[in-house]
Amino acid sequence: MTRSKSDLDLHGRSESYFPEAPPDAVAYPETTEEVAQIVSVCARHGLPVIGWGTGTSLEGQAQASSGGIAVDFSRMNRVLEIAQEDMTVRVQPGVTREALNEELRATGLMFPVDPGANASIGGMAATRASGTTAVRYGTMRDNVLALEVVTAAGGILRTGTGARKSSSGYDLTGLFVGSEGTLGLMTELTLRLYGQPEAISAAVCGFETVEQAVQTVIDTIQCGLPMARIELMDTDSVRAVNAYARMDLPEKPHLLLEFHGSPGGVTEQAESFGALAADHGGSGFDWATRTEARTALWTMRHNAYYAILAARPGARAVVTDICVPISKLAQAIEETRADLQEAGVPGPILGHVGDGNFHAVLLVNESDPGELARAKAAAARMVERSLALGGTATGEHGIGVGKLDYMAREHGTGWAMMGAIKAALDPGGIMNPGKLVPPAG
């Protein structure tokens, strides 16, 4: 346990535009029993408890907006058991996705969920993260089989099993995945694993318009091509990564994609995609099968956020995402681009178009309140647009405090039910208060 200023400051920061909100103290447990002891003491004294993984959440989920104790899981970072034949693994919550895959490398297995940042597995489960590979492998919701959770009273609960499916009772595992630490703290996770693909092929392809790129994605999905990744970068995003990573992509919308499978299957899939893209004006195909070339391509994509920030030195980002039915994706993106241009808000767009999810990185000068207000208003209109098109307020960033105001519109009476579940499992309201559910009282 520490109350040093450096620790408090670190645990009060956010990757996005939220003001700092440091906790009163930071605890670094090493076992589930220590987590249970911490929560028990906090429950007796009504002290807020906030879980902390690596701090990469984007909607203020890990900030101590009501003070309290930040429980930092960085010392609970062990891979506990790899069940190779079952294709599962048990891990502590502080393991990062990159460290886990490094541990799995010699087994021929992998954990595919890739939100971009080297996030902790516990944090990824708490926010129901997804990322570039979700179009093929699903989100954290699909890949967490079982949990060990410290409840709001300091008890230890186990949910789920190592079995791939169950029809036994309520899905408590699914309840905690995506709960953003408002119901309990995950101290162990059992994850689904996949075989490392025999062959991988990646590519980049340019289009004259976003609509052409999105229509190519729709046709690809409807044809049943098993894409592992398919990402969109708009013209502004391409311009930013060109400058940041010294790339020379033509300054127009691009799709980045990847296929996994056998050597013959991957070749066939790549050729089929090429024909579909050509039908919609795709050009500049650059296929990469060598590991180095693929790594460079996806490093460019994962660093796009930093590239966009660098495009306006000194700026802070209002980072937001929405997800719509894929048939509405081109409309949502074009209307968002037009809205941002009219509002005078720089906002490059990129996203996981294979599942209808895209992000806008709205760049603002923090010292200009007017800029921040315009960016937040534009982000609010993005959500309204998504809901009107049958989509959701967030495809992967989560709710936290940043999108709390949209929950009633999206869920109706379902939001009140979430509040009732919270009250039943955490009657003292100590678990990450002020996030995700309706305010108490």
N, C-alpha and C positions, 0 to 999 in steps of 0.2 A: 504494500500500500504506500502510495506517495502523494504528497501535495506540493511537489516542486513546481515552480512556475512553468518550466519548460515542458513538463509532462502535461500540465493542465492546458497550456496553450495548444500543444499538439492535438489533444483530444477535444478541443473546442472548434477546430477548423473544419471547413467543408471544401470539397472540390469545386463547388459552384459559388453562387453570388451571396449566400447567406452570411450574415454577420457572425463573428465568433461567439460561441456559447460554451465556455469551458465548464467542466464538471467541478465539484468540490474536492474530489480526490479520484485517484486512479488505482485500481487493483489489478495485479498480475497473477491470477491463479494458475496452478499447474495441474490440478486434478478436479474431477467432477465434485468431489466431496468439499473441496475448498470453495468452489462456486456456490454450492448449496449453503455453506456456512455464511458466506457473504450475503446471499439473498435473504437468509433467515434473519440476520441482524438488521438488514435494511427493512424487512417487512415489519419487524417489531417497532421500528422507529419511524415508519412511513417515509423512508428515504428513497428517492427515485434510483432505478438501476438501468443503465444503458449499456448494451453490448457493443464491443468495438472489435472489428476485424483488422482491416488495413486502412479504413477511412476513405474508401473510394466511392461511397454512395453519393448520389447527385441531388437528392431532394431533402437533405438535412436530417436523414434518418438517424445518424450516429451522434448528433450534437446534443448536449445536455441543456436543452432549452428551459428546463425547470431545475437545473442544478442536479446534485446527486453524485452517485458513484459510477464511473465508467469502468466496466469490466473488460480489460484488454486481454484477448485470447492468444497473444503472440507466443506465449510460453506453452500453450496447449497445441503443439504443431506436429504431432507424431502421426505417422501412418501406422495404425494398430494391427491390421490384418489384411492381407491380400488373399482372397479366395479365388485362385486362378480358374479352377474348374467351374465355379459358380459365376464367374465374371462379375464379382462384387469386391468392394473394398470398404473397410471400416477406418474412419479417420477422426481425429480431433478437429475442432472447428477452426483452429488457427493455421492449418495447412493451407498454403496457397495453391492455386490450380497449377502453376508451373512446377512447383516442388513436387506435387503429386504425380504429374506426368513424368517427371524425371525419375521418380521412384519406380514407376510402372514400366519404364522403357525396356528393361530386360525381359519382361513377361510377355511382350507382344500385345499387351492391352493398353487402352488409353481411356481417359475421362475427357469427353469432347466438348463440354459446355465452355464457351470462350467469350466472356463479355468484353474482352479487349484488355482491360486493366488486369494486373496480376493480383486479383482479389482473393480473399480468404474463402475457403469453402463454406464456412459458417455464415459469412456475410452474404455470399451468393445465394444460399438457401433462404436466409432471412428476407431477402428482397425478391426472391423467385426470379433470379437473373436468367438471362438467355445469352444472346450474342450472335456472332457470325455463323455458327454452325447449327443454330436452332432449326433451320428449315429441314435438316435431315435427322438430327439427333434429339430434338426437343429441348425444353427448358429445364431448369432445376426441378420443377414440378414433376417432370417425367422421369427424373433420374435419381431422386432420393427415395430409397426403399424403406428406411427405418431411421429412427432418431432416439437419442437419449436427451432428455430435456430437464432442466431445473425449473420447477414451477415457481409461481409468484410467492408461494408459502415456504419455499425452500425445500420442497420435496423433490424426489428424483423419479421421473416418469420415462418409461420406454414405450415407443410406438412402432408399429409395423414389425416386419420380420425380414429375413433374408430371402424369402420366396418372391418370385417375380410378380405374383398377383395374389389377391385375397378378396373374398366377399364377406369378411367377418367384421361386422360392426361399422361404426363411424370411421371415416378416414382421418384419424387424428394426425397422422404424418402430414397429410395435405393441409390440415388446418394450421400447423405451425410453419410450414414452408410458405413464405410470403407474408408472415405476420409481423415482420420488421421488429422483432424483439418485444412486441407489446403483450405477449402471452407467456413468455418464458425464455430461457437462454439455452440454446442448443449446445450440448457438450460432447456429443458424438454423433456421427452420421454414417449410415451405410449407403453406398452409392452403386449405381449400375455402371458397369464398364463395357467397353466395346473392343473388338479386335482392331489392331492397327491395320489400315488398308494396305493391300499388297502393292497397289500403284496409286499415285496421286497426280492429277493434272490440274494446273491453274491457268487462268487466262485473264486478260483485260481486253475490253472492247469498247470503242467509242460510238456515240450516237449524236445526231444533230439535235434531238429534243429528249427531254425526260419522258415524254409520252411514248416515244418509240422504244426507249429502254424498258419501260414498265410493261409495255405490250409484249415485248420479247420474253420477259419474265413470266407473264401470264400464260403465253403459249407454251413455254418450256414446262411449266407445272402441269398444264392440261395434257401435255404429251407424255407425262409420267417419267420425264428424265430425272434420275435421282441425284439432284445437286447436293453437295455437302455445304457449300457456301454460295450465296449470290448477293453481292453488295452493290449499292448505288452511291456514286459521288456526283454531285452536280458541278456545274462549271466553276463556281466559286471555290468549292472544295478541291477540285483538281488544280486550280491556280495556286492555292495555298500549299498543297503537298509538293507541287513542282518546285516552288521556291524553297521550301523547308528541307526536302529530301533530294534536291537537285535532280528531279525527274524531268522528262521532256514529253509528257503526255499532251496531246492536243487539248486545248482549253475548251472542252465541251463535256456533256454528261458521259460518264463511263460506268460500265458494269465490271465488277471484279468477281470471278467465280472460281469454284474448285469442284472437281469430281473425285470420288473415292471408289475403288473397286479393283477388279483384276486388270492387267495390262490391256487385254483386248476390250473389256467393257469400258474402260476409261477412254480409250481411243474412239470407240463408237459413240459414246456419249458426247465427247468433245466435237466430233464431226456433226452430229445431229444438232447440237446447240449452234454451231457455226452457220448451218443452213438456215435455222430459224432467225438468227440475228441478221443475216444478210437480207432476209425478206423484209426486215424493218429498218434497213439502212445502216446496219452495223458495219463498222470498218475498223481498220487498224488492229486486227487480231494479233495478240502476242501470247502464244502458248508457252507455258513453262512446266517442264517435268523435272528438271534438276532441283534438288533441295535448296540450293543457294538462291536460285531465281525465285522459287516460291516463297522462301523466307523473306526476301527483299520486298516482294509484292505485299505480303500481309503485314510486314513491319510498317510499310508505308500506310496501310489502312489503319492499323492500330494507333499510329502516331498522328492520325489526321487531326485529332482534337488539339494537340500541341502545335501542329502546323497552322491550324486556324487561329489559335491564340497569337502565334508569332506574326500573323498577317497584320495584326494591329497592336504593336508593342505597347505594353502598359495597360491593355484592356482586361476586363474581367468578363467571364462568360456567364450568361443565363442559358443553361443547357436544358433543353426540354425534348421530350419525345412523345409521339402518339402512335397509335396502331389502328389501321382501318381495314375493312375487307379489301382484299387485293384488287378487286374490280374498281374500287374507288381511289386507289393509291395515286394514280397520275393526277386526278382532279385535286386531291388533297395537297399534293406537292406544289402543283402550279398555282393554286389559290394561295397557298402559304407564301410562295416566292413573290407573288404580286402584292400581297399584303405587306410583307417586309419591305419591299421596295417603296411602296407608298408611304409607309411609316418612317422611312429613312433609317431603318435598323439593319446593319450588316448581319447577315445570318446564313452562312453556308449550310447546305443540307446534305446529309448522307444517311445511309440506313440499310437495314436488313430487309430488302424489298421482297425476298422470298416469302416472308410472312406478313407483309403489309406494314412493317414498322420502320419509321424514319425519325431522325434527330435533326434539330436545328441548333446551331451554336450561335447565340445572339451576343455580339460583342458590344460592350458598353464601357464608357469612361465612368469609373466609380465616383469621381468627383463631380459629375454632372447628374444631379437628381432627375433631370428631365429625360436623359437618355435611358436611365434605369427604368423609369416609369413607362416609357414607350416600349421598351423591350418586354417588360412584364405584361403589359397590355397585349402586345402581339402574341406572347406565349399563351395568354388566356384565350385569345381568339383561335389559336391553333387547336386548343382542347375543345372549344365550342364547335369548331368545324368538324373535328373527329367524331364527336358525339352525334352531331347532325347526320353524319354519313354512316352511322351504325357502328362506330368504332369505340375505342376506349381512351381514357385520359393518359394512360401510360402503357407502353408495351413491355418495358423492362426496367425503367429507372425506379419505379415504385412511387409511393405517395408521400411518406415522411410528413413534413410540414408544408412543403412546396406546393402540393396539389390537393391539400385537404379540402379546399373550398369546392372541388368538383365532385366529391364523392356522392353527395346527396343527389345531384343531377344524374349521375351515371347509374347509381344503384337503387335509388328510391328508398322504399322501406327496408331494403336489404342492408342499408348502412346502419340503420337503427338496430337490426339484428346483430350486426358485427359488434356494435357497442354493448349489446346484451351479453354476447359471448365473452367479451373482454371483462365485463363486470362480474360474470360468474367465475371466471378463472383467475381474475386479479382484482378482488373486491377492494383492496387498498389503493389500486391505481398506481402502483409503483413501477411497473414495467414500461420503460420508455414512454412516459406520459406525454400527451400532446401530439402524438403521431397517429396517423392512419384512421382511427376511429373517431366518432363524435366526441366533442369535449364533455367531460364528466359534468353531470348536473344540468 
